[in-house]
Amino acid sequence: MKLLRRSSDRFIRICAIGLFMYVGALLPASAQSPTPPGRIAIMWINHLDFLPGDGTVSVSSFPGPTAVVHGLSGLVIRSGFLGDTGEGGVNKVVEKGLQVPPGFLITGVRVCYELANPRSFITQIRLAQVQDPPSSALVLLDDGTDLTNPGPICVNSASTPIDPSLGAVRLSLRVNFGGPGDEIVLRAVALHLLRRPGP
């Protein structure tokens, strides 16, 4: 009888541990290990859905004949026009809108990339916040460091606090092409986030 009770107690403990682990796995990451206020966190975003800022830039998720792949796909950026300006003198960029969890500030950007040729590179990381009325966007981060390392490599932008609750935030990467047929490959992009203190 004692042996039966001991086995039953052990079975209940194993079931309880298994249930606890199962429920923990179902919880979102933020609930499992919340970022304390004042602590920097990193959030990877979808780097495959950047859009070209003008007609001189094109993007695709498959490499061309000169892309440096090293076994990992990415967003391939191309341009038929040399330089860092497109038609009408606009900045030659790829860009996207950002979604940030409530209660966080954006403090910077992390860009992972690879260059087919270092003469064509990312020349600017910019964060701009749409104003009210939405007829303009205020530039809050403008890092003009030329990213000419052929890579693959990840780099961090300069830092600045941006409150996404005050308006939509757009991330743009300005590109400079020095030769025809060159390709810039985005491997991954992340935001550095700071949790705001609060109730």
NORLINQUI-V178041 format. One record per backbone hydrogen bond with DSSP energy under -1.0 kcal/mol. NH is the residue of the N-H (numbers start at 1). CO is the residue of the C=O. E is the energy in kcal/mol with one decimal. If there is no record, write none. Layout:
BEGIN
nh=<NH | NH>
co=<CO | CO>
e=<E | E>
END
This chain:
BEGIN
nh=<5 | 6 | 7 | 8 | 9 | 10 | 11 | 12 | 13 | 14 | 15 | 16 | 17 | 18 | 19 | 20 | 21 | 22 | 23 | 24 | 25 | 26 | 27 | 32 | 33 | 38 | 39 | 41 | 43 | 45 | 47 | 51 | 53 | 57 | 58 | 60 | 72 | 75 | 76 | 77 | 78 | 83 | 86 | 89 | 92 | 94 | 95 | 96 | 98 | 104 | 105 | 106 | 107 | 108 | 110 | 111 | 112 | 113 | 114 | 115 | 116 | 120 | 121 | 123 | 124 | 125 | 126 | 127 | 128 | 129 | 130 | 131 | 135 | 138 | 140 | 141 | 143 | 147 | 148 | 153 | 155 | 157 | 160 | 162 | 166 | 167 | 170 | 171 | 172 | 173 | 174 | 175 | 176 | 177 | 182 | 184 | 185 | 186 | 187 | 188 | 190 | 191 | 192 | 193 | 194 | 195 | 196>
co=<1 | 2 | 3 | 4 | 5 | 6 | 7 | 8 | 9 | 10 | 11 | 12 | 13 | 14 | 15 | 16 | 17 | 18 | 19 | 20 | 21 | 22 | 23 | 28 | 29 | 195 | 36 | 193 | 191 | 189 | 45 | 95 | 93 | 54 | 78 | 76 | 69 | 186 | 60 | 184 | 58 | 177 | 90 | 86 | 84 | 173 | 51 | 171 | 169 | 101 | 194 | 162 | 192 | 192 | 190 | 155 | 188 | 153 | 185 | 150 | 183 | 117 | 176 | 174 | 174 | 143 | 172 | 141 | 170 | 138 | 168 | 136 | 133 | 129 | 127 | 127 | 125 | 122 | 146 | 113 | 111 | 109 | 107 | 106 | 163 | 164 | 128 | 96 | 126 | 94 | 124 | 92 | 121 | 83 | 179 | 77 | 114 | 75 | 112 | 112 | 110 | 43 | 108 | 41 | 105 | 39 | 103>
e=<-2.3 | -2.7 | -2.2 | -2.2 | -2.7 | -2.2 | -2.3 | -2.2 | -2.2 | -2.3 | -2.3 | -2.4 | -2.4 | -2.4 | -2.5 | -2.4 | -2.4 | -2.2 | -2.6 | -2.2 | -1.9 | -1.3 | -1.1 | -1.6 | -2.4 | -2.6 | -1.9 | -3.3 | -2.5 | -2.6 | -1.0 | -3.0 | -3.0 | -1.5 | -2.5 | -1.6 | -2.0 | -2.2 | -3.6 | -3.3 | -2.6 | -3.3 | -3.4 | -1.8 | -2.5 | -1.7 | -2.8 | -2.1 | -2.3 | -1.0 | -2.7 | -2.7 | -3.3 | -1.0 | -2.9 | -2.7 | -3.1 | -2.5 | -1.8 | -2.6 | -2.5 | -2.3 | -2.0 | -2.8 | -1.1 | -2.5 | -2.6 | -2.0 | -2.2 | -2.7 | -3.1 | -2.8 | -2.5 | -2.9 | -2.7 | -1.8 | -2.8 | -3.2 | -1.2 | -2.1 | -2.6 | -2.8 | -1.7 | -2.2 | -1.8 | -1.0 | -3.2 | -2.9 | -2.6 | -2.9 | -2.2 | -2.9 | -2.9 | -1.9 | -1.4 | -2.0 | -3.1 | -2.9 | -2.8 | -1.6 | -2.7 | -2.6 | -2.5 | -3.2 | -2.6 | -1.2 | -2.7>
END
